[in-house]
């Protein structure tokens, strides 16, 4: 788990503002979209580079190293919350320790609903993938403060509005009427599915 002293002023503000915000009294219903803003793992990537820069610099160019150090500098939530409120969002949840898998699990628990997500739709930067490969970490279970999940019946419109505001966003899945938490992934034999496991500790705890 991330410690309070490890968080920047911006990260603490973001945690206080958007742990999980309910914008209306209604619960998520089947068919509603799950929208994600920004990219998974940026907070964890930045922290790994700051704390294990020597190992990373031996494998990746210095230009990339310096850029990754800034990934967790500023994690503003106010603009996303303002936009989300205009699109009948049921819940807005920050993706924190445990990464997107934990955030999705907890969201399904809170909404008493199932969900299906497309692995290939989840935004992740190549820098995060490369850092995780160096240390054998799973980017989908990595600190992701500053990225958000939003549930709405207007998923494509919300994602487009966020993009228009300069905030990267994508529809990554949808709410279902079962209790199953399903992840779809592409293989050479076509699209396969697996079930999301109950999340454990954040991957950064392995370092």
C-alpha atoms as an extended CHARMM CRD file, in Angstrom:
* protein
*
       207  EXT
         1         1  UNK       CA              0.0000000000        0.0000000000        0.0000000000  PROA      1               0.0000000000
         2         2  UNK       CA              1.2350000000        3.5160000000       -0.7290000000  PROA      2               0.0000000000
         3         3  UNK       CA              2.2040000000        5.5310000000        2.3210000000  PROA      3               0.0000000000
         4         4  UNK       CA              0.8890000000        9.0190000000        3.0040000000  PROA      4               0.0000000000
         5         5  UNK       CA              4.4170000000       10.4360000000        3.1130000000  PROA      5               0.0000000000
         6         6  UNK       CA              5.1180000000        9.0270000000       -0.3630000000  PROA      6               0.0000000000
         7         7  UNK       CA              2.4020000000       11.1660000000       -1.9490000000  PROA      7               0.0000000000
         8         8  UNK       CA              2.9330000000       14.5850000000       -3.4620000000  PROA      8               0.0000000000
         9         9  UNK       CA              0.6680000000       17.5160000000       -2.5720000000  PROA      9               0.0000000000
        10        10  UNK       CA             -1.1830000000       17.0370000000       -5.8750000000  PROA      10              0.0000000000
        11        11  UNK       CA             -1.6290000000       13.3090000000       -5.2480000000  PROA      11              0.0000000000
        12        12  UNK       CA             -3.0430000000       13.8950000000       -1.7550000000  PROA      12              0.0000000000
        13        13  UNK       CA             -5.4870000000       16.4530000000       -3.1660000000  PROA      13              0.0000000000
        14        14  UNK       CA             -6.5070000000       13.9940000000       -5.8430000000  PROA      14              0.0000000000
        15        15  UNK       CA             -7.0740000000       11.2300000000       -3.2950000000  PROA      15              0.0000000000
        16        16  UNK       CA             -9.2200000000       13.5050000000       -1.1490000000  PROA      16              0.0000000000
        17        17  UNK       CA            -11.2780000000       14.6350000000       -4.1320000000  PROA      17              0.0000000000
        18        18  UNK       CA            -11.9510000000       11.4520000000       -6.0770000000  PROA      18              0.0000000000
        19        19  UNK       CA            -11.5170000000        8.1840000000       -4.2550000000  PROA      19              0.0000000000
        20        20  UNK       CA            -14.9470000000        7.0970000000       -5.4500000000  PROA      20              0.0000000000
        21        21  UNK       CA            -17.5370000000        9.7720000000       -6.1470000000  PROA      21              0.0000000000
        22        22  UNK       CA            -21.2160000000        9.0230000000       -6.7060000000  PROA      22              0.0000000000
        23        23  UNK       CA            -22.7100000000       11.7000000000       -8.9290000000  PROA      23              0.0000000000
        24        24  UNK       CA            -26.2940000000       10.4930000000       -8.6360000000  PROA      24              0.0000000000
        25        25  UNK       CA            -28.4710000000        8.2720000000       -6.4740000000  PROA      25              0.0000000000
        26        26  UNK       CA            -28.8950000000        5.6320000000       -9.1810000000  PROA      26              0.0000000000
        27        27  UNK       CA            -26.6810000000        2.5780000000       -9.4750000000  PROA      27              0.0000000000
        28        28  UNK       CA            -24.9170000000        1.4090000000      -12.5970000000  PROA      28              0.0000000000
        29        29  UNK       CA            -27.1350000000       -0.6310000000      -14.8960000000  PROA      29              0.0000000000
        30        30  UNK       CA            -26.2980000000       -3.2740000000      -17.5220000000  PROA      30              0.0000000000
        31        31  UNK       CA            -25.0450000000       -1.8130000000      -20.7790000000  PROA      31              0.0000000000
        32        32  UNK       CA            -23.5380000000        1.3100000000      -19.2200000000  PROA      32              0.0000000000
        33        33  UNK       CA            -20.0350000000        2.0890000000      -20.4100000000  PROA      33              0.0000000000
        34        34  UNK       CA            -16.8620000000        2.0970000000      -18.3420000000  PROA      34              0.0000000000
        35        35  UNK       CA            -14.6870000000        5.0350000000      -19.3850000000  PROA      35              0.0000000000
        36        36  UNK       CA            -11.0740000000        5.3980000000      -18.3210000000  PROA      36              0.0000000000
        37        37  UNK       CA             -9.1100000000        8.6530000000      -18.3750000000  PROA      37              0.0000000000
        38        38  UNK       CA             -5.3450000000        9.0040000000      -18.8000000000  PROA      38              0.0000000000
        39        39  UNK       CA             -3.0800000000        5.9390000000      -18.5820000000  PROA      39              0.0000000000
        40        40  UNK       CA             -2.5610000000        3.1540000000      -16.0670000000  PROA      40              0.0000000000
        41        41  UNK       CA              0.6310000000        2.8710000000      -14.0710000000  PROA      41              0.0000000000
        42        42  UNK       CA              2.0310000000        6.3920000000      -14.4800000000  PROA      42              0.0000000000
        43        43  UNK       CA              2.2940000000        7.0110000000      -10.7520000000  PROA      43              0.0000000000
        44        44  UNK       CA              4.0340000000        3.6810000000      -10.2250000000  PROA      44              0.0000000000
        45        45  UNK       CA              6.3240000000        4.2120000000      -13.2150000000  PROA      45              0.0000000000
        46        46  UNK       CA              7.4400000000        7.5870000000      -11.9000000000  PROA      46              0.0000000000
        47        47  UNK       CA              8.0910000000        6.1990000000       -8.4380000000  PROA      47              0.0000000000
        48        48  UNK       CA             10.0740000000        3.2210000000       -9.7550000000  PROA      48              0.0000000000
        49        49  UNK       CA             12.2580000000        5.4780000000      -11.8860000000  PROA      49              0.0000000000
        50        50  UNK       CA             12.9100000000        7.8200000000       -8.9590000000  PROA      50              0.0000000000
        51        51  UNK       CA             13.7710000000        4.9940000000       -6.5760000000  PROA      51              0.0000000000
        52        52  UNK       CA             15.4800000000        2.5630000000       -8.9720000000  PROA      52              0.0000000000
        53        53  UNK       CA             16.8920000000        4.9120000000      -11.5860000000  PROA      53              0.0000000000
        54        54  UNK       CA             20.2310000000        3.1160000000      -11.8470000000  PROA      54              0.0000000000
        55        55  UNK       CA             18.6330000000       -0.1630000000      -12.9280000000  PROA      55              0.0000000000
        56        56  UNK       CA             16.3000000000        1.5960000000      -15.3520000000  PROA      56              0.0000000000
        57        57  UNK       CA             19.0430000000        3.7760000000      -16.8910000000  PROA      57              0.0000000000
        58        58  UNK       CA             21.0600000000        0.6600000000      -17.6960000000  PROA      58              0.0000000000
        59        59  UNK       CA             18.2440000000       -0.5090000000      -19.9880000000  PROA      59              0.0000000000
        60        60  UNK       CA             16.4810000000        2.6040000000      -21.2760000000  PROA      60              0.0000000000
        61        61  UNK       CA             17.6540000000        5.9210000000      -22.8330000000  PROA      61              0.0000000000
        62        62  UNK       CA             18.2250000000        8.8920000000      -20.5210000000  PROA      62              0.0000000000
        63        63  UNK       CA             15.6540000000       10.9690000000      -22.4330000000  PROA      63              0.0000000000
        64        64  UNK       CA             12.9660000000        8.4270000000      -21.6210000000  PROA      64              0.0000000000
        65        65  UNK       CA             14.1730000000        8.2020000000      -18.0230000000  PROA      65              0.0000000000
        66        66  UNK       CA             13.8370000000       11.9500000000      -17.4470000000  PROA      66              0.0000000000
        67        67  UNK       CA             10.3680000000       12.0210000000      -18.9750000000  PROA      67              0.0000000000
        68        68  UNK       CA              9.1460000000        9.1580000000      -16.7930000000  PROA      68              0.0000000000
        69        69  UNK       CA             10.2610000000       10.9520000000      -13.6460000000  PROA      69              0.0000000000
        70        70  UNK       CA              7.6040000000       13.6110000000      -14.3490000000  PROA      70              0.0000000000
        71        71  UNK       CA              4.7020000000       11.1840000000      -14.8140000000  PROA      71              0.0000000000
        72        72  UNK       CA              3.4630000000       11.5610000000      -11.2420000000  PROA      72              0.0000000000
        73        73  UNK       CA              4.1380000000       15.2890000000      -10.8200000000  PROA      73              0.0000000000
        74        74  UNK       CA              0.6160000000       16.6310000000      -11.2390000000  PROA      74              0.0000000000
        75        75  UNK       CA             -2.5770000000       14.6040000000      -11.0300000000  PROA      75              0.0000000000
        76        76  UNK       CA             -5.4590000000       17.0940000000      -11.2550000000  PROA      76              0.0000000000
        77        77  UNK       CA             -8.9490000000       15.6740000000      -10.8880000000  PROA      77              0.0000000000
        78        78  UNK       CA            -11.1650000000       18.7500000000      -10.9090000000  PROA      78              0.0000000000
        79        79  UNK       CA            -11.4670000000       19.0430000000      -14.6900000000  PROA      79              0.0000000000
        80        80  UNK       CA            -12.4280000000       15.3850000000      -15.1440000000  PROA      80              0.0000000000
        81        81  UNK       CA            -15.0020000000       15.6050000000      -12.3680000000  PROA      81              0.0000000000
        82        82  UNK       CA            -16.5040000000       18.7430000000      -13.9160000000  PROA      82              0.0000000000
        83        83  UNK       CA            -16.8730000000       17.0550000000      -17.3060000000  PROA      83              0.0000000000
        84        84  UNK       CA            -18.1000000000       13.7520000000      -15.8560000000  PROA      84              0.0000000000
        85        85  UNK       CA            -20.8810000000       15.5300000000      -13.9580000000  PROA      85              0.0000000000
        86        86  UNK       CA            -22.3850000000       16.6120000000      -17.2930000000  PROA      86              0.0000000000
        87        87  UNK       CA            -22.6830000000       13.0460000000      -18.6010000000  PROA      87              0.0000000000
        88        88  UNK       CA            -24.8880000000       11.3770000000      -16.0070000000  PROA      88              0.0000000000
        89        89  UNK       CA            -21.9420000000        9.5090000000      -14.4580000000  PROA      89              0.0000000000
        90        90  UNK       CA            -22.9620000000        7.1190000000      -11.6720000000  PROA      90              0.0000000000
        91        91  UNK       CA            -19.4880000000        6.7600000000      -10.2120000000  PROA      91              0.0000000000
        92        92  UNK       CA            -16.0330000000        8.2220000000      -10.7200000000  PROA      92              0.0000000000
        93        93  UNK       CA            -13.2300000000        6.2340000000       -9.1220000000  PROA      93              0.0000000000
        94        94  UNK       CA             -9.5190000000        6.9390000000       -8.9790000000  PROA      94              0.0000000000
        95        95  UNK       CA             -7.2820000000        4.0030000000       -9.8900000000  PROA      95              0.0000000000
        96        96  UNK       CA             -4.9420000000        3.7910000000       -6.9140000000  PROA      96              0.0000000000
        97        97  UNK       CA             -2.7620000000        1.0770000000       -5.3960000000  PROA      97              0.0000000000
        98        98  UNK       CA             -3.4280000000       -2.3410000000       -6.8370000000  PROA      98              0.0000000000
        99        99  UNK       CA             -3.8730000000       -0.7790000000      -10.2650000000  PROA      99              0.0000000000
       100       100  UNK       CA             -6.7940000000       -1.0440000000      -12.6050000000  PROA      100             0.0000000000
       101       101  UNK       CA             -7.6340000000       -4.6300000000      -11.6770000000  PROA      101             0.0000000000
       102       102  UNK       CA             -8.2940000000       -3.6230000000       -8.0710000000  PROA      102             0.0000000000
       103       103  UNK       CA            -10.2100000000       -0.5060000000       -9.1170000000  PROA      103             0.0000000000
       104       104  UNK       CA            -12.4720000000       -2.5250000000      -11.4080000000  PROA      104             0.0000000000
       105       105  UNK       CA            -13.0230000000       -5.1840000000       -8.7420000000  PROA      105             0.0000000000
       106       106  UNK       CA            -13.9320000000       -2.6320000000       -6.0890000000  PROA      106             0.0000000000
       107       107  UNK       CA            -16.1940000000       -0.7500000000       -8.4770000000  PROA      107             0.0000000000
       108       108  UNK       CA            -18.0970000000       -3.9530000000       -9.2980000000  PROA      108             0.0000000000
       109       109  UNK       CA            -18.4120000000       -4.6970000000       -5.5760000000  PROA      109             0.0000000000
       110       110  UNK       CA            -19.7210000000       -1.2160000000       -4.7980000000  PROA      110             0.0000000000
       111       111  UNK       CA            -22.1840000000       -1.2810000000       -7.6840000000  PROA      111             0.0000000000
       112       112  UNK       CA            -23.2070000000       -4.9000000000       -7.0320000000  PROA      112             0.0000000000
       113       113  UNK       CA            -22.7460000000       -5.5580000000      -10.7320000000  PROA      113             0.0000000000
       114       114  UNK       CA            -20.6800000000       -7.5150000000      -13.2080000000  PROA      114             0.0000000000
       115       115  UNK       CA            -18.4640000000       -6.0480000000      -15.8780000000  PROA      115             0.0000000000
       116       116  UNK       CA            -16.5890000000       -6.8800000000      -19.0510000000  PROA      116             0.0000000000
       117       117  UNK       CA            -13.4760000000       -4.9920000000      -20.1530000000  PROA      117             0.0000000000
       118       118  UNK       CA            -11.3440000000       -5.2080000000      -23.2790000000  PROA      118             0.0000000000
       119       119  UNK       CA             -7.6750000000       -5.5320000000      -22.3760000000  PROA      119             0.0000000000
       120       120  UNK       CA             -6.6000000000       -3.8790000000      -25.6170000000  PROA      120             0.0000000000
       121       121  UNK       CA             -8.7040000000       -0.7920000000      -24.8680000000  PROA      121             0.0000000000
       122       122  UNK       CA             -7.0150000000       -0.0080000000      -21.5420000000  PROA      122             0.0000000000
       123       123  UNK       CA             -4.6160000000        2.9290000000      -22.0740000000  PROA      123             0.0000000000
       124       124  UNK       CA             -1.0370000000        2.0840000000      -21.0900000000  PROA      124             0.0000000000
       125       125  UNK       CA              2.1080000000        3.8700000000      -22.2030000000  PROA      125             0.0000000000
       126       126  UNK       CA              5.0480000000        2.0330000000      -23.7190000000  PROA      126             0.0000000000
       127       127  UNK       CA              7.3410000000        3.5070000000      -21.0640000000  PROA      127             0.0000000000
       128       128  UNK       CA              5.3120000000        1.8110000000      -18.3360000000  PROA      128             0.0000000000
       129       129  UNK       CA              5.4310000000       -1.5080000000      -20.1780000000  PROA      129             0.0000000000
       130       130  UNK       CA              9.2070000000       -1.3270000000      -20.5680000000  PROA      130             0.0000000000
       131       131  UNK       CA              9.8240000000       -0.4110000000      -16.9230000000  PROA      131             0.0000000000
       132       132  UNK       CA              7.5530000000       -3.2330000000      -15.7720000000  PROA      132             0.0000000000
       133       133  UNK       CA              9.4200000000       -5.6830000000      -18.0170000000  PROA      133             0.0000000000
       134       134  UNK       CA             12.7300000000       -4.7190000000      -16.3800000000  PROA      134             0.0000000000
       135       135  UNK       CA             11.4310000000       -5.6210000000      -12.9170000000  PROA      135             0.0000000000
       136       136  UNK       CA              8.9810000000       -8.3680000000      -13.8680000000  PROA      136             0.0000000000
       137       137  UNK       CA              5.9150000000       -6.3810000000      -12.7900000000  PROA      137             0.0000000000
       138       138  UNK       CA              2.3360000000       -6.4050000000      -14.0380000000  PROA      138             0.0000000000
       139       139  UNK       CA              1.3570000000       -2.8780000000      -15.2010000000  PROA      139             0.0000000000
       140       140  UNK       CA             -2.3250000000       -3.6690000000      -14.6170000000  PROA      140             0.0000000000
       141       141  UNK       CA             -1.6370000000       -4.0850000000      -10.8880000000  PROA      141             0.0000000000
       142       142  UNK       CA              0.5820000000       -1.0130000000      -10.5130000000  PROA      142             0.0000000000
       143       143  UNK       CA             -0.0230000000        2.3220000000       -8.7510000000  PROA      143             0.0000000000
       144       144  UNK       CA             -2.1360000000        4.4200000000      -11.1070000000  PROA      144             0.0000000000
       145       145  UNK       CA             -3.0880000000        7.5750000000       -9.2020000000  PROA      145             0.0000000000
       146       146  UNK       CA             -4.3450000000       10.2830000000      -11.5190000000  PROA      146             0.0000000000
       147       147  UNK       CA             -6.2190000000        7.8670000000      -13.8020000000  PROA      147             0.0000000000
       148       148  UNK       CA             -9.9770000000        7.4590000000      -13.3330000000  PROA      148             0.0000000000
       149       149  UNK       CA            -12.8130000000        5.0690000000      -14.0850000000  PROA      149             0.0000000000
       150       150  UNK       CA            -16.2420000000        6.5180000000      -14.8470000000  PROA      150             0.0000000000
       151       151  UNK       CA            -19.5320000000        4.6830000000      -15.3640000000  PROA      151             0.0000000000
       152       152  UNK       CA            -22.0900000000        6.2830000000      -17.6580000000  PROA      152             0.0000000000
       153       153  UNK       CA            -24.6970000000        5.5760000000      -20.2790000000  PROA      153             0.0000000000
       154       154  UNK       CA            -22.9560000000        8.0830000000      -22.5470000000  PROA      154             0.0000000000
       155       155  UNK       CA            -19.5210000000        6.5190000000      -22.7510000000  PROA      155             0.0000000000
       156       156  UNK       CA            -18.4370000000        7.5300000000      -26.2400000000  PROA      156             0.0000000000
       157       157  UNK       CA            -19.6570000000       11.0970000000      -25.7570000000  PROA      157             0.0000000000
       158       158  UNK       CA            -17.8570000000       11.4120000000      -22.4150000000  PROA      158             0.0000000000
       159       159  UNK       CA            -14.6150000000       10.0360000000      -23.8340000000  PROA      159             0.0000000000
       160       160  UNK       CA            -14.8440000000       12.4460000000      -26.7620000000  PROA      160             0.0000000000
       161       161  UNK       CA            -15.4670000000       15.4110000000      -24.4430000000  PROA      161             0.0000000000
       162       162  UNK       CA            -12.4770000000       14.4770000000      -22.2760000000  PROA      162             0.0000000000
       163       163  UNK       CA            -10.2910000000       14.1870000000      -25.3680000000  PROA      163             0.0000000000
       164       164  UNK       CA            -11.5170000000       17.5940000000      -26.5030000000  PROA      164             0.0000000000
       165       165  UNK       CA            -10.3760000000       18.9720000000      -23.1380000000  PROA      165             0.0000000000
       166       166  UNK       CA             -6.9140000000       17.4710000000      -23.6460000000  PROA      166             0.0000000000
       167       167  UNK       CA             -7.4590000000       14.4910000000      -21.3280000000  PROA      167             0.0000000000
       168       168  UNK       CA             -6.7760000000       11.1230000000      -22.9160000000  PROA      168             0.0000000000
       169       169  UNK       CA             -9.7890000000        8.8310000000      -22.4940000000  PROA      169             0.0000000000
       170       170  UNK       CA            -11.2380000000        5.5830000000      -23.8130000000  PROA      170             0.0000000000
       171       171  UNK       CA            -14.2710000000        3.3650000000      -23.3740000000  PROA      171             0.0000000000
       172       172  UNK       CA            -12.7350000000        0.1700000000      -21.9990000000  PROA      172             0.0000000000
       173       173  UNK       CA            -15.8020000000       -1.9460000000      -21.2270000000  PROA      173             0.0000000000
       174       174  UNK       CA            -19.3380000000       -2.1220000000      -19.9250000000  PROA      174             0.0000000000
       175       175  UNK       CA            -21.5010000000       -3.1020000000      -16.9770000000  PROA      175             0.0000000000
       176       176  UNK       CA            -23.2720000000       -6.4980000000      -17.1120000000  PROA      176             0.0000000000
       177       177  UNK       CA            -26.1980000000       -8.0970000000      -15.3090000000  PROA      177             0.0000000000
       178       178  UNK       CA            -24.1470000000      -10.9050000000      -13.7450000000  PROA      178             0.0000000000
       179       179  UNK       CA            -21.5860000000      -10.9050000000      -10.9550000000  PROA      179             0.0000000000
       180       180  UNK       CA            -18.7890000000      -11.9810000000      -13.3060000000  PROA      180             0.0000000000
       181       181  UNK       CA            -15.7790000000       -9.7040000000      -13.8150000000  PROA      181             0.0000000000
       182       182  UNK       CA            -14.5160000000      -10.6200000000      -17.2920000000  PROA      182             0.0000000000
       183       183  UNK       CA            -11.4070000000       -9.4920000000      -19.1650000000  PROA      183             0.0000000000
       184       184  UNK       CA            -11.3660000000      -10.0160000000      -22.9450000000  PROA      184             0.0000000000
       185       185  UNK       CA             -7.9880000000      -10.3860000000      -24.6200000000  PROA      185             0.0000000000
       186       186  UNK       CA             -6.8100000000      -11.0420000000      -28.1670000000  PROA      186             0.0000000000
       187       187  UNK       CA             -4.9110000000      -14.1780000000      -29.0920000000  PROA      187             0.0000000000
       188       188  UNK       CA             -3.8300000000      -15.7880000000      -32.3490000000  PROA      188             0.0000000000
       189       189  UNK       CA             -6.9540000000      -17.9700000000      -32.0310000000  PROA      189             0.0000000000
       190       190  UNK       CA             -9.2570000000      -14.9620000000      -31.6350000000  PROA      190             0.0000000000
       191       191  UNK       CA            -10.7470000000      -13.1720000000      -28.6440000000  PROA      191             0.0000000000
       192       192  UNK       CA            -10.5630000000      -15.1230000000      -25.3830000000  PROA      192             0.0000000000
       193       193  UNK       CA            -11.9460000000      -14.3190000000      -21.9530000000  PROA      193             0.0000000000
       194       194  UNK       CA            -10.6920000000      -14.7860000000      -18.4400000000  PROA      194             0.0000000000
       195       195  UNK       CA            -12.1400000000      -13.9340000000      -15.0700000000  PROA      195             0.0000000000
       196       196  UNK       CA            -10.6900000000      -11.1690000000      -12.9540000000  PROA      196             0.0000000000
       197       197  UNK       CA             -9.1760000000      -12.5420000000       -9.7690000000  PROA      197             0.0000000000
       198       198  UNK       CA             -9.5750000000      -10.9100000000       -6.3770000000  PROA      198             0.0000000000
       199       199  UNK       CA             -6.7500000000       -8.3380000000       -6.3200000000  PROA      199             0.0000000000
       200       200  UNK       CA             -3.7330000000       -8.6580000000       -4.0670000000  PROA      200             0.0000000000
       201       201  UNK       CA             -0.9700000000       -6.2480000000       -3.0930000000  PROA      201             0.0000000000
       202       202  UNK       CA              0.2820000000       -3.5880000000       -5.4640000000  PROA      202             0.0000000000
       203       203  UNK       CA              3.0830000000       -4.7290000000       -7.7520000000  PROA      203             0.0000000000
       204       204  UNK       CA              5.3710000000       -1.9940000000       -6.4390000000  PROA      204             0.0000000000
       205       205  UNK       CA              5.5430000000       -3.8790000000       -3.1390000000  PROA      205             0.0000000000
       206       206  UNK       CA              7.6920000000       -6.4840000000       -4.8890000000  PROA      206             0.0000000000
       207       207  UNK       CA             10.5730000000       -4.0230000000       -5.2230000000  PROA      207             0.0000000000
